Amino acid sequence: MEIAPRISVDEKIRFGKPVIAGTRVPVDLILGKLAGGMSYEEVMDEYEIMLADILAVLDYASKCLSNEEIRLVS
Protein backbone atom coordinates (compact mmCIF):
# COMPACT_ATOMS: atom_id res chain seq x y z
CA MET A 1 0.00 0.00 0.00
CA GLU A 2 1.38 3.40 -0.97
CA ILE A 3 1.39 5.69 2.08
CA ALA A 4 3.06 8.64 0.34
CA PRO A 5 4.24 9.31 -3.20
CA ARG A 6 6.87 6.62 -4.02
CA ILE A 7 6.75 5.24 -0.44
CA SER A 8 4.92 2.03 0.39
CA VAL A 9 4.41 -0.47 3.18
CA ASP A 10 3.69 -4.18 2.95
CA GLU A 11 3.81 -6.49 5.95
CA LYS A 12 5.58 -9.06 3.75
CA ILE A 13 8.40 -6.65 2.81
CA ARG A 14 10.88 -5.59 5.48
CA PHE A 15 8.35 -6.39 8.24
CA GLY A 16 6.04 -3.56 7.14
CA LYS A 17 8.64 -0.80 7.36
CA PRO A 18 8.24 2.05 4.85
CA VAL A 19 10.25 1.36 1.70
CA ILE A 20 10.74 2.99 -1.65
CA ALA A 21 7.85 1.70 -3.76
CA GLY A 22 8.79 -1.21 -5.98
CA THR A 23 11.94 -1.97 -3.98
CA ARG A 24 12.98 -3.47 -0.65
CA VAL A 25 15.01 -0.35 0.22
CA PRO A 26 13.84 1.05 3.58
CA VAL A 27 13.28 4.76 4.05
CA ASP A 28 15.34 4.80 7.26
CA LEU A 29 18.32 3.22 5.48
CA ILE A 30 18.40 5.99 2.87
CA LEU A 31 18.08 8.67 5.55
CA GLY A 32 20.93 7.09 7.49
CA LYS A 33 23.19 6.93 4.46
CA LEU A 34 22.55 10.59 3.64
CA ALA A 35 23.06 11.59 7.29
CA GLY A 36 26.31 9.62 7.28
CA GLY A 37 27.65 11.76 4.45
CA MET A 38 26.92 9.79 1.30
CA SER A 39 26.02 11.92 -1.70
CA TYR A 40 22.77 11.50 -3.58
CA GLU A 41 24.75 9.99 -6.46
CA GLU A 42 26.48 7.44 -4.20
CA VAL A 43 23.15 6.38 -2.69
CA MET A 44 21.51 6.14 -6.11
CA ASP A 45 24.35 3.97 -7.42
CA GLU A 46 24.53 1.72 -4.36
CA TYR A 47 20.78 1.03 -4.11
CA GLU A 48 19.79 1.44 -7.78
CA ILE A 49 17.24 4.14 -7.04
CA MET A 50 16.49 7.46 -8.71
CA LEU A 51 16.79 11.03 -7.47
CA ALA A 52 12.98 11.18 -7.29
CA ASP A 53 13.12 8.28 -4.80
CA ILE A 54 15.56 10.12 -2.54
CA LEU A 55 13.47 13.27 -2.68
CA ALA A 56 10.37 11.22 -1.82
CA VAL A 57 12.19 9.76 1.20
CA LEU A 58 13.16 13.24 2.39
CA ASP A 59 9.62 14.54 1.85
CA TYR A 60 8.11 11.59 3.74
CA ALA A 61 10.52 12.02 6.66
CA SER A 62 9.85 15.76 6.77
CA LYS A 63 6.10 15.19 6.94
CA CYS A 64 6.47 12.55 9.64
CA LEU A 65 8.57 14.88 11.77
CA SER A 66 6.23 17.81 11.27
CA ASN A 67 3.50 15.78 13.00
CA GLU A 68 5.70 14.77 15.90
CA GLU A 69 4.85 16.23 19.27
CA ILE A 70 7.51 16.58 21.93
CA ARG A 71 6.51 17.25 25.52
CA LEU A 72 9.09 18.34 28.02
CA VAL A 73 8.85 16.76 31.43
CA SER A 74 10.71 18.27 34.32
C-alpha positions in Angstrom: 0.0 0.0 0.0 1.4 3.4 -1.0 1.4 5.7 2.1 3.1 8.6 0.3 4.2 9.3 -3.2 6.9 6.6 -4.0 6.8 5.2 -0.4 4.9 2.0 0.4 4.4 -0.5 3.2 3.7 -4.2 3.0 3.8 -6.5 5.9 5.6 -9.1 3.7 8.4 -6.7 2.8 10.9 -5.6 5.5 8.3 -6.4 8.2 6.0 -3.6 7.1 8.6 -0.8 7.4 8.2 2.1 4.9 10.3 1.4 1.7 10.7 3.0 -1.7 7.9 1.7 -3.8 8.8 -1.2 -6.0 11.9 -2.0 -4.0 13.0 -3.5 -0.7 15.0 -0.4 0.2 13.8 1.0 3.6 13.3 4.8 4.1 15.3 4.8 7.3 18.3 3.2 5.5 18.4 6.0 2.9 18.1 8.7 5.6 20.9 7.1 7.5 23.2 6.9 4.5 22.6 10.6 3.6 23.1 11.6 7.3 26.3 9.6 7.3 27.7 11.8 4.4 26.9 9.8 1.3 26.0 11.9 -1.7 22.8 11.5 -3.6 24.7 10.0 -6.5 26.5 7.4 -4.2 23.2 6.4 -2.7 21.5 6.1 -6.1 24.4 4.0 -7.4 24.5 1.7 -4.4 20.8 1.0 -4.1 19.8 1.4 -7.8 17.2 4.1 -7.0 16.5 7.5 -8.7 16.8 11.0 -7.5 13.0 11.2 -7.3 13.1 8.3 -4.8 15.6 10.1 -2.5 13.5 13.3 -2.7 10.4 11.2 -1.8 12.2 9.8 1.2 13.2 13.2 2.4 9.6 14.5 1.9 8.1 11.6 3.7 10.5 12.0 6.7 9.8 15.8 6.8 6.1 15.2 6.9 6.5 12.5 9.6 8.6 14.9 11.8 6.2 17.8 11.3 3.5 15.8 13.0 5.7 14.8 15.9 4.8 16.2 19.3 7.5 16.6 21.9 6.5 17.2 25.5 9.1 18.3 28.0 8.8 16.8 31.4 10.7 18.3 34.3 
